[in-house]
Structures are given as C-alpha cells and as structure tokens.
Amino acid sequence: MDIFNFPIFDQDFYSMALLFFLNLFFITIIIRWFYYGSTGRKDYLFTFFMISIVLFFISFTLKKFNLNIGLAIGLFAVFGIIRYRTESIPIREMTYLFIVIGISLMNAVVNSKLSYTEILFSNIAITWAVGFIEKVWHVKHEITKKIIYEKIENIKSENYELLLADLEERTGIPINKVTIDDIDFVKDCATLTIYYNLQPEKRKK
C-alpha cells in the first residue's frame, strides 16, 4: 500500500533497524567507555554520537538510490574533516571522529555481498583495537589550553625556560611545551597555548 507513491512499509526496515542498533552498540563502547573513560571530556560526546547517527541514516538512504559510493565517501570526508576544521580539533579527537565516521559508513552500506558475520567481525576488530591501545598501552593524553599571558618579556625565545617555569608555578601542572598564538603589543599581553598530559588522578568518573 502506498500513500502519494511512497510505500508505508519496506522490508529493508528490518535490516536498517538491526544495523542501526549494531552501529550504536559499538559506537557507544568506543565513545562512552574508551574515549570518555580515558579522557573524561564531555565536550565532544554530543558531536561523536550525532555524527554517527545522522551519517548512518544518510548513508543507508543513499545506498537505496545506488549513489556512487566514491562520491558519497568524498562528501562525508569533506563534511567530517574540512568543515570541522573551522574550529581547531586535537589530533586524538580528530582520530575518534574518523573512527566514528568510518564505522557508521561501513555499517550503513552493507549489502548482500557482505555477510553479517563479516560486518560484526569488522566492528569487533576496530573496537578491540581502540580498547587495546587506550586501556592496555595506556597512551598518554596530551591536552591543550589557550591562556592570556601578561608577562610579555618572557615570550622571547631566550626566556623560554622562564616562561615554562612561570606557567607551571601558576597552573600547578607539568607543561610539555608552550606555543605563541598571538601577541598584542597594545595591551601588552600574548595568547599562548600550553600542552600538558592528562593526569590519571584528575580524570572525571
């Protein structure tokens, strides 16, 4: 039965629902337990989940129209990488964004040439790899933060050690490095970016 030439129900609905919950299950493990469990950062959770969900449904819909998959991947690559470059994203978060896009696209474009066993194995393999690196290898998480610094004489290259020592004393955290983003000679201050490792005891539960 159709309404305005649109079918009320399609057998592909079962496949879409199954793949959606499969995708959501593995994405939740990667984002909630591995990413958030290791970094404690909430600012990217909404982005990761919504990109995954929207990308899945768009990809599944386009698959039914036999859109050239190369074009589709290219569009999503531009959307996921270039568009989000309007705001600087740390390399770790960019990697997780790529994982989210890749898994969602992979799960959405499954067809009769690929079995559910193969797609399930692919999801498990990617999830295992992320978990192994995060939880077993304990890769350090380098955090960046922008600050306004008023001792402008310390930004000279020969005073780098003084700058580093002053910032560590003020912030109370070991700093890996400091970069200068902007200098305002009118206000006699500079915008700096500090890089430091996330301390395990300070991670949010």
C-alpha positions in Angstrom: 0.0 0.0 0.0 1.3 3.4 -1.0 0.5 7.0 0.1 1.3 9.6 -2.6 3.5 7.0 -4.3 5.5 6.4 -1.1 5.3 2.9 0.4 4.1 2.7 4.0 6.5 -0.2 4.9 9.5 -1.7 3.3 11.3 -5.0 4.1 14.6 -3.0 4.3 13.3 -1.6 7.6 14.4 -4.7 9.5 17.9 -4.5 8.0 18.1 -0.8 8.8 17.0 -1.3 12.4 19.4 -4.2 13.0 22.4 -2.4 11.5 21.5 0.9 13.4 21.5 -0.8 16.8 24.6 -2.7 15.9 26.3 0.5 15.0 25.0 2.3 18.1 26.2 -0.5 20.3 29.8 -0.4 19.1 29.9 3.4 18.8 28.7 3.6 22.5 31.5 1.3 23.6 34.2 3.3 21.7 32.9 6.8 22.7 31.5 6.3 26.2 33.8 3.7 27.7 37.1 4.1 25.8 37.2 7.8 24.8 35.3 9.3 27.8 36.6 6.8 30.2 40.2 7.7 29.3 39.9 11.5 28.9 36.9 12.5 31.0 36.0 15.1 28.3 32.3 15.7 27.6 32.6 18.4 25.0 32.9 16.0 22.0 30.4 13.3 23.1 27.4 15.0 21.5 29.3 15.6 18.3 30.6 12.0 18.0 27.1 10.4 18.7 25.1 12.7 16.4 27.6 12.5 13.5 27.4 8.7 13.8 23.6 8.6 13.9 23.0 11.1 11.2 25.7 9.7 8.9 24.3 6.2 9.3 20.8 7.1 8.2 22.1 9.3 5.3 24.4 6.6 4.1 21.7 3.9 4.3 19.3 6.1 2.4 21.8 6.9 -0.3 22.6 3.2 -0.7 19.0 2.6 -1.8 19.4 5.0 -4.6 22.6 3.4 -5.8 24.6 6.6 -5.4 28.2 6.2 -6.4 29.9 5.2 -3.2 33.1 7.0 -4.1 31.2 10.3 -4.3 29.4 9.6 -1.1 32.7 8.9 0.8 34.2 12.0 -0.7 31.2 14.1 0.5 31.4 12.7 4.0 35.2 13.2 4.1 34.8 16.9 3.3 31.9 17.2 5.8 33.7 15.4 8.6 37.3 16.7 8.2 37.2 20.1 6.4 34.0 21.5 7.9 35.0 20.7 11.4 38.4 22.4 10.8 36.6 25.7 11.3 37.4 25.1 15.0 40.7 23.5 15.9 40.2 19.9 17.0 43.0 18.0 18.8 44.5 15.1 16.8 43.1 12.5 19.2 39.6 13.8 18.8 40.1 14.0 15.1 41.1 10.4 15.1 38.0 9.4 17.1 35.9 11.4 14.6 37.4 9.5 11.8 36.6 6.2 13.6 33.0 7.2 14.2 32.6 8.2 10.5 34.3 5.1 9.2 32.2 2.6 11.4 28.9 4.4 10.7 29.6 4.4 6.9 30.7 0.8 6.9 27.6 -0.4 8.8 25.2 1.6 6.7 26.4 0.4 3.2 26.2 -3.3 4.0 24.7 -5.2 1.1 24.1 -8.8 0.0 27.8 -9.3 -0.9 28.8 -8.9 2.8 27.6 -11.2 5.5 26.5 -10.1 9.0 29.4 -12.2 10.3 31.9 -10.1 8.4 30.4 -6.8 9.4 30.2 -8.0 13.1 33.9 -9.1 13.0 34.9 -5.7 11.5 33.1 -3.8 14.3 34.6 -6.1 16.9 38.1 -5.7 15.4 38.0 -1.9 15.4 36.5 -1.7 18.9 39.1 -4.1 20.2 42.0 -2.1 18.6 40.7 1.1 20.2 40.3 -0.5 23.6 43.7 -2.2 23.5 45.5 1.0 22.7 43.6 3.0 25.2 43.4 0.6 28.1 46.4 -1.7 27.7 49.1 0.5 26.2 47.8 3.5 28.3 48.7 6.1 25.7 49.2 9.5 27.2 46.5 12.1 26.5 48.0 15.5 25.8 45.6 18.4 26.5 45.9 21.9 25.0 44.6 25.0 26.6 44.7 28.7 25.5 45.7 31.3 28.0 46.2 35.1 28.1 49.7 35.8 29.4 50.7 39.3 30.6 54.5 38.9 31.2 55.2 39.6 27.5 59.0 39.8 28.1 59.0 36.1 28.8 57.8 35.1 25.4 61.2 35.8 23.9 63.0 32.7 22.7 65.9 33.1 25.1 63.4 33.3 28.1 61.5 30.1 27.2 62.6 28.3 30.3 61.5 31.2 32.4 58.1 31.2 30.7 57.7 27.5 31.2 58.7 27.7 34.9 56.3 30.7 35.5 53.3 28.9 33.8 54.0 25.6 35.8 54.1 27.6 39.0 50.8 29.3 38.2 48.9 26.4 36.9 50.4 23.7 39.2 50.8 21.2 36.3 53.8 19.9 34.4 53.8 21.5 30.9 55.3 19.7 27.9 55.6 22.8 25.7 54.2 26.3 25.0 53.4 27.9 21.7 52.7 31.6 21.0 49.5 32.1 19.0 49.2 35.9 19.1 50.9 39.0 20.5 49.1 42.2 21.4 51.6 45.0 22.0 48.8 47.5 22.6 47.5 45.5 25.6 51.0 44.2 26.4 49.9 40.6 26.5 50.1 37.4 24.4 47.9 34.5 23.7 49.6 31.2 24.4 48.7 27.5 24.0 50.0 25.1 26.7 50.4 21.4 26.2 50.2 19.0 29.1 49.4 15.4 29.8 46.1 14.5 31.4 46.8 13.3 35.0 45.0 10.0 35.8 44.0 11.1 39.3 42.3 14.2 37.9 40.2 12.4 35.3 36.4 12.6 35.8 34.5 9.5 36.6 
